[in-house]
Amino acid sequence: MVDQQRSRRSCLAVPGSSQKMIDKARTLPADQVFLDLEDACAPLAKPDARKTIVASLNEGDWGDRTRVVRVNDWTTEWTYRDVTEVVEGAGANLDCIMLPKVQTPEQVVALDFLITQIEKTMGYEVGRIGIEAQIENALGLNNVNAIATASPRVETIIFGPADFMASINMKSLVVGEQPPGYDVGDAYHYILMRILMAARAHDKQAIDGPYLQIRDVEGYKRVAGRSAALGFDGKWVLHPGQIDAANEVFSPKQDDYDHAENILDAYEYYTSEAGGKRGAVMLGDEMIDEASRKMALVISGKGRAAGMSRANVWTPPED
């Protein structure tokens, strides 16, 4: 079965045609690495890039990083060869296929069918390889709920800002920044929330797209902070210098993580026989109840996925 809870704070884009960059990616602290056969790979380079990707996946040494390959979208002549060669050649060492420019649920279904046939032919576990669906235009956003449920393989819904901006004629050339004239609020808020709601309604992860000003780490943090505040699970990184920023922004602060774990421990104790079977109690100056437990689970889950450990542990009161 696919893993819906992989840590994806930082999703590193790597051209599938560059062996040097692929080797470098193995050494970087990104949660996910996706080897790109689409935009980062020139048309004439795609056939050899498939072979490079297969060999690199099979060589191993990826640690606990999520291993993903972005294929070309279904409107091109390359997609079926991308999927067939990569999954046949390295399916045992691949976690997900990323499908760009998804516009309809049928496109996800088609990818699912193709992967399933390859898995059966090659003797792989059927259904283990996940799908990441990238929303990059207005039609895809309108269909995002149906796309999220098109296949049990779907693990994430990803916002692709550059193509999306072009598809709706947004008046801007700076990906991720506010368009000129939009001086109040966030021009991307509706898009991000649509993707987030579709993801959360169906237990998927929501990933924000790239920030192209790769030297502006503070700008990256500012833009990433918006989607992180909404509840997104992570964001693309295009340069090693953005990885630490993504991991920081999409991880809980230590005090928040400790507090969430303490809420969970305290609530479990106070609702037990030993704790008096109480449904609402005071934890310091704060009242906690079942709603508090649910909110704490979110922060706790993100912290545990990030490998955090507690610095402050709550203990039950002495009798």
C-alpha positions as CSV (number, residue, x, y, z in Angstrom):
1,M,0.0,0.0,0.0
2,V,1.1,3.6,-0.6
3,D,2.4,5.6,2.3
4,Q,0.3,8.8,2.8
5,Q,2.5,10.1,5.7
6,R,6.0,10.4,4.2
7,S,7.8,13.5,5.4
8,R,7.9,16.0,2.5
9,R,9.0,19.3,4.1
10,S,11.6,19.7,1.4
11,C,11.1,18.3,-2.1
12,L,14.3,18.7,-4.1
13,A,14.0,19.0,-7.9
14,V,16.9,17.3,-9.8
15,P,17.3,17.2,-13.6
16,G,17.2,13.5,-14.6
17,S,19.8,14.2,-17.3
18,S,22.5,15.4,-14.8
19,Q,24.4,12.5,-13.1
20,K,26.4,15.1,-11.2
21,M,23.3,16.7,-9.7
22,I,21.7,13.3,-8.9
23,D,24.9,12.2,-7.1
24,K,24.9,15.5,-5.1
25,A,21.2,15.0,-4.2
26,R,22.1,11.8,-2.3
27,T,24.1,13.8,0.1
28,L,21.6,16.6,0.9
29,P,19.1,16.6,3.8
30,A,16.0,16.9,1.6
31,D,13.0,14.7,2.7
32,Q,12.2,14.0,-0.9
33,V,14.1,14.0,-4.2
34,F,12.4,13.9,-7.5
35,L,14.3,13.2,-10.6
36,D,12.8,15.3,-13.4
37,L,12.1,14.1,-16.9
38,E,9.8,17.1,-17.7
39,D,10.7,20.8,-17.7
40,A,14.3,20.3,-16.4
41,C,15.1,17.8,-19.1
42,A,15.5,18.9,-22.8
43,P,13.5,16.9,-25.4
44,L,16.6,15.4,-27.0
45,A,18.0,14.4,-23.5
46,K,15.0,12.5,-22.3
47,P,15.8,9.0,-23.7
48,D,19.2,9.0,-22.1
49,A,17.9,10.6,-18.9
50,R,15.5,7.7,-18.4
51,K,18.5,5.3,-18.4
52,T,20.4,7.6,-16.0
53,I,17.5,7.7,-13.6
54,V,17.0,3.9,-13.6
55,A,20.6,3.3,-12.9
56,S,20.7,5.9,-10.2
57,L,17.7,4.6,-8.4
58,N,19.0,1.0,-8.5
59,E,22.4,2.0,-7.2
60,G,20.8,2.9,-3.9
61,D,22.4,5.1,-1.2
62,W,19.2,7.2,-1.0
63,G,18.8,6.8,2.8
64,D,15.3,7.4,4.0
65,R,14.6,10.1,1.3
66,T,11.4,9.6,-0.7
67,R,12.4,8.7,-4.3
68,V,10.2,10.2,-7.0
69,V,10.4,10.6,-10.7
70,R,8.4,13.3,-12.5
71,V,7.4,12.1,-15.9
72,N,6.0,14.2,-18.8
73,D,2.3,15.0,-18.9
74,W,-0.2,13.0,-21.0
75,T,-0.4,15.6,-23.8
76,T,3.2,14.8,-24.9
77,E,4.6,11.8,-26.8
78,W,7.0,10.9,-24.0
79,T,4.8,9.9,-21.1
80,Y,4.2,6.2,-21.7
81,R,7.9,5.7,-22.4
82,D,8.9,7.6,-19.2
83,V,6.6,5.5,-17.1
84,T,7.3,2.1,-18.8
85,E,11.1,2.5,-18.8
86,V,11.4,3.9,-15.2
87,V,8.9,1.6,-13.5
88,E,10.1,-1.5,-15.4
89,G,13.7,-0.7,-14.7
90,A,13.6,0.6,-11.2
91,G,10.1,0.0,-9.8
92,A,11.5,-1.8,-6.7
93,N,13.5,1.3,-5.8
94,L,10.9,3.9,-6.6
95,D,8.4,5.4,-4.2
96,C,6.2,7.6,-6.4
97,I,5.6,8.9,-9.9
98,M,4.8,12.6,-10.2
99,L,2.4,13.5,-13.0
100,P,2.5,17.1,-14.0
101,K,-0.3,19.3,-15.5
102,V,-3.1,17.0,-14.3
103,Q,-6.4,18.4,-15.6
104,T,-8.8,15.5,-15.1
105,P,-9.2,12.5,-12.9
106,E,-9.0,10.3,-16.0
107,Q,-5.4,11.2,-16.4
108,V,-4.6,9.8,-13.0
109,V,-6.6,6.7,-13.7
110,A,-4.7,6.1,-16.9
111,L,-1.4,6.4,-15.0
112,D,-2.7,4.0,-12.3
113,F,-3.6,1.4,-15.0
114,L,-0.2,1.7,-16.7
115,I,1.7,1.3,-13.4
116,T,-0.5,-1.6,-12.4
117,Q,0.2,-3.5,-15.6
118,I,3.9,-3.0,-15.3
119,E,3.9,-4.1,-11.6
120,K,2.0,-7.3,-12.6
121,T,4.3,-8.0,-15.5
122,M,7.5,-7.4,-13.5
123,G,6.3,-9.2,-10.3
124,Y,6.3,-6.1,-8.2
125,E,3.9,-5.5,-5.3
126,V,0.8,-4.1,-6.9
127,G,-0.2,-0.7,-5.6
128,R,2.9,0.2,-3.7
129,I,4.1,3.0,-6.0
130,G,2.3,6.2,-5.2
131,I,1.2,9.1,-7.5
132,E,1.8,12.8,-6.9
133,A,-0.6,14.9,-8.9
134,Q,0.5,18.4,-9.9
135,I,-2.1,21.1,-10.4
136,E,-0.9,23.7,-13.0
137,N,-3.9,25.2,-14.7
138,A,-7.5,26.3,-14.1
139,L,-9.1,23.1,-15.3
140,G,-6.9,21.0,-12.9
141,L,-7.9,23.3,-10.0
142,N,-11.6,23.0,-10.9
143,N,-11.3,19.2,-10.8
144,V,-8.9,18.9,-7.9
145,N,-11.4,17.0,-5.6
146,A,-12.0,14.4,-8.3
147,I,-8.2,14.2,-9.0
148,A,-7.5,13.6,-5.3
149,T,-9.8,10.5,-5.3
150,A,-9.1,9.2,-8.8
151,S,-6.8,6.5,-7.5
152,P,-5.8,5.1,-4.1
153,R,-2.2,5.6,-5.2
154,V,-2.5,9.4,-4.9
155,E,-0.4,10.6,-2.0
156,T,0.0,14.3,-2.7
157,I,-1.5,17.3,-4.5
158,I,1.1,19.8,-5.6
159,F,0.7,23.4,-6.7
160,G,2.6,24.2,-9.8
161,P,2.7,28.0,-9.7
162,A,4.6,29.0,-12.9
163,D,2.4,27.2,-15.4
164,F,-0.6,28.1,-13.4
165,M,0.2,31.8,-13.5
166,A,0.6,31.5,-17.3
167,S,-2.6,29.6,-17.7
168,I,-4.8,32.2,-16.0
169,N,-2.9,35.2,-17.5
170,M,-1.6,36.4,-14.2
171,K,0.3,39.7,-14.6
172,S,3.6,38.6,-13.1
173,L,7.0,37.2,-14.2
174,V,8.2,36.4,-10.6
175,V,7.0,33.0,-9.5
176,G,5.6,33.0,-6.0
177,E,5.6,36.7,-5.5
178,Q,2.5,38.9,-5.6
179,P,1.6,40.2,-9.0
180,P,2.0,44.0,-9.6
181,G,-1.2,45.8,-8.5
182,Y,-2.3,43.1,-6.0
183,D,-1.4,45.2,-2.9
184,V,-3.8,43.7,-0.3
185,G,-3.9,40.0,0.7
186,D,-2.4,37.0,-1.1
187,A,-3.2,36.4,-4.8
188,Y,-2.5,32.7,-4.3
189,H,-4.7,32.2,-1.3
190,Y,-7.7,30.8,-3.1
191,I,-5.6,28.4,-5.1
192,L,-3.6,27.1,-2.1
193,M,-6.8,26.7,-0.1
194,R,-8.6,24.8,-2.9
195,I,-5.6,22.4,-3.1
196,L,-5.4,22.1,0.7
197,M,-9.1,21.4,1.2
198,A,-9.0,18.7,-1.5
199,A,-6.0,17.1,0.1
200,R,-7.2,17.2,3.6
201,A,-10.7,16.0,2.7
202,H,-9.2,12.8,1.3
203,D,-6.2,12.3,3.7
204,K,-3.6,13.4,1.1
205,Q,-0.6,15.7,1.6
206,A,-0.5,19.2,0.1
207,I,2.8,20.5,-1.3
208,D,3.6,24.0,-2.4
209,G,5.6,24.6,-5.6
210,P,9.0,26.3,-6.3
211,Y,10.3,29.7,-5.5
212,L,12.6,30.6,-8.5
213,Q,14.7,33.3,-6.8
214,I,17.1,30.6,-5.6
215,R,19.6,33.0,-3.9
216,D,16.9,34.8,-1.9
217,V,16.6,32.5,1.1
218,E,14.7,35.1,3.1
219,G,12.2,35.5,0.2
220,Y,11.8,31.7,0.1
221,K,11.1,31.6,3.9
222,R,8.5,34.4,3.5
223,V,6.6,32.7,0.7
224,A,6.9,29.2,2.3
225,G,5.7,30.6,5.5
226,R,2.3,31.5,3.9
227,S,1.6,27.9,2.8
228,A,3.0,26.5,6.0
229,A,0.7,28.7,8.0
230,L,-2.3,27.3,6.1
231,G,-1.2,23.7,6.8
232,F,0.8,22.6,3.8
233,D,3.2,19.8,4.4
234,G,6.1,21.0,2.4
235,K,7.5,22.9,-0.6
236,W,9.7,22.3,-3.5
237,V,13.4,23.3,-3.4
238,L,15.4,24.1,-6.5
239,H,18.8,24.7,-4.9
240,P,20.6,23.1,-1.9
241,G,20.5,26.5,-0.2
242,Q,16.7,26.3,0.1
243,I,16.6,22.9,1.8
244,D,17.4,24.0,5.4
245,A,14.8,26.8,5.0
246,A,12.1,24.4,3.9
247,N,12.9,21.9,6.7
248,E,12.7,24.8,9.2
249,V,9.6,26.4,8.0
250,F,7.6,23.2,7.7
251,S,8.7,21.7,11.0
252,P,7.1,22.7,14.3
253,K,9.1,25.0,16.6
254,Q,10.6,23.0,19.5
255,D,8.3,24.7,22.1
256,D,5.2,23.9,20.0
257,Y,6.3,20.3,19.5
258,D,6.9,19.8,23.3
259,H,3.6,21.5,24.1
260,A,1.7,19.2,21.7
261,E,3.2,16.1,23.1
262,N,2.5,17.3,26.6
263,I,-1.2,17.9,25.7
264,L,-1.4,14.4,24.3
265,D,0.1,12.8,27.4
266,A,-1.9,15.0,29.8
267,Y,-5.2,14.3,28.0
268,E,-4.6,10.6,28.0
269,Y,-3.9,10.6,31.7
270,Y,-6.8,12.8,32.8
271,T,-9.4,10.9,30.7
272,S,-8.2,7.6,32.2
273,E,-9.4,5.9,35.4
274,A,-6.3,7.1,37.3
275,G,-6.7,10.6,36.1
276,G,-10.3,10.9,37.1
277,K,-12.0,10.2,33.8
278,R,-12.2,14.0,33.0
279,G,-13.0,15.3,29.6
280,A,-11.7,18.9,30.1
281,V,-8.9,19.9,32.4
282,M,-6.4,22.6,33.0
283,L,-2.8,22.2,31.7
284,G,-1.0,25.1,33.3
285,D,-3.1,28.2,32.3
286,E,-4.7,26.4,29.4
287,M,-7.9,24.3,29.3
288,I,-7.5,21.2,27.1
289,D,-10.2,18.9,25.8
290,E,-10.8,16.5,22.8
291,A,-10.4,19.4,20.3
292,S,-7.1,20.2,21.9
293,R,-6.0,16.6,21.4
294,K,-6.9,16.7,17.7
295,M,-4.9,19.9,17.2
296,A,-2.0,18.5,19.2
297,L,-1.9,15.4,17.0
298,V,-1.2,17.5,13.9
299,I,1.8,19.3,15.5
300,S,3.0,16.0,17.0
301,G,2.7,14.2,13.7
302,K,4.7,16.8,11.9
303,G,7.4,16.8,14.6
304,R,7.7,13.1,14.7
305,A,7.9,12.9,10.9
306,A,10.7,15.5,11.1
307,G,12.6,13.3,13.6
308,M,12.2,15.8,16.5
309,S,12.7,14.7,20.1
310,R,11.2,16.3,23.2
311,A,13.0,18.7,25.3
312,N,10.3,19.1,27.9
313,V,8.2,16.1,29.1
314,W,5.0,16.4,31.1
315,T,4.6,14.1,34.1
316,P,1.3,13.3,36.0
317,P,0.8,15.1,39.3
318,E,1.7,13.1,42.4
319,D,-1.2,11.9,44.5
